[in-house]
Amino acid sequence: MTAATAIREYLDRAQPDMVALLEALVCMESPTDAPETQRPVLDALQDCFRELDFHTIRLPRRQFGGHLYARPTAARKQSNPRAWQ
């Protein structure tokens, strides 16, 4: 099996979950001028990254909901070092 075929098969299997996450994020009301409404979106994304063994940091801002920084943990990098080169 080629790498392209393996990637395509993975994406085909993962598509329902990816679409469900996207639908959930789109349905969350999060206007830019209402920072408090953006928290559920950031919470959902943070949960997803943590499930993937990523370290996350929230960077709050006053004018908008802030930023979410995510990076793979050391353990995740060790599990597949070539993916992080």
C-alpha positions as CSV (number, residue, x, y, z in Angstrom):
1,M,0.0,0.0,0.0
2,T,1.3,3.4,-0.9
3,A,1.5,6.2,1.6
4,A,-1.1,8.1,-0.4
5,T,-3.5,5.2,-0.3
6,A,-3.0,4.8,3.5
7,I,-3.6,8.5,4.0
8,R,-6.8,8.4,1.9
9,E,-8.1,5.3,3.7
10,Y,-7.4,7.0,7.1
11,L,-9.2,10.2,6.0
12,D,-12.2,8.2,4.7
13,R,-12.5,6.4,8.1
14,A,-12.1,9.6,10.0
15,Q,-14.4,11.8,7.9
16,P,-17.5,11.3,10.0
17,D,-15.8,12.4,13.2
18,M,-14.1,15.3,11.4
19,V,-17.5,16.5,10.0
20,A,-19.2,16.1,13.4
21,L,-16.5,18.2,15.1
22,L,-16.8,20.9,12.4
23,E,-20.6,21.0,12.7
24,A,-20.3,21.3,16.4
25,L,-17.9,24.2,16.2
26,V,-19.9,26.0,13.5
27,C,-23.1,25.7,15.6
28,M,-21.5,27.4,18.6
29,E,-22.4,31.1,18.7
30,S,-19.1,33.0,19.0
31,P,-19.2,36.6,17.7
32,T,-15.9,38.4,17.7
33,D,-17.3,41.3,19.8
34,A,-18.5,39.0,22.6
35,P,-15.3,37.4,24.0
36,E,-17.3,35.3,26.7
37,T,-19.1,33.5,23.9
38,Q,-15.8,32.2,22.4
39,R,-14.9,30.1,25.5
40,P,-17.0,27.1,24.5
41,V,-15.2,27.0,21.1
42,L,-11.8,27.2,22.7
43,D,-12.8,24.6,25.3
44,A,-13.9,22.1,22.6
45,L,-10.7,22.6,20.6
46,Q,-8.6,22.3,23.8
47,D,-10.4,19.0,24.6
48,C,-9.7,17.7,21.1
49,F,-6.0,18.5,21.3
50,R,-5.7,17.0,24.8
51,E,-7.2,13.8,23.5
52,L,-4.5,13.7,20.9
53,D,-1.8,14.1,23.7
54,F,-1.0,17.8,22.9
55,H,0.0,20.3,25.5
56,T,-2.3,23.3,25.4
57,I,-2.0,26.9,26.7
58,R,-4.8,29.5,26.7
59,L,-3.7,33.0,26.0
60,P,-6.6,35.3,27.1
61,R,-7.3,38.7,25.5
62,R,-9.6,41.4,26.5
63,Q,-11.0,42.4,23.1
64,F,-11.7,38.8,22.0
65,G,-11.8,35.3,23.3
66,G,-8.0,34.8,23.1
67,H,-5.7,32.2,21.5
68,L,-5.2,28.5,22.0
69,Y,-1.7,27.3,21.6
70,A,-1.2,23.5,21.2
71,R,1.9,21.5,20.7
72,P,2.6,17.8,20.8
73,T,3.9,16.5,24.1
74,A,7.3,14.9,24.4
75,A,5.7,11.4,24.6
76,R,3.7,12.1,21.4
77,K,6.9,13.2,19.6
78,Q,8.7,10.0,20.7
79,S,5.9,7.8,19.5
80,N,6.5,9.0,15.9
81,P,9.7,11.1,15.7
82,R,9.7,11.4,11.9
83,A,6.4,13.1,11.9
84,W,7.8,16.0,13.9
85,Q,11.0,16.7,12.0
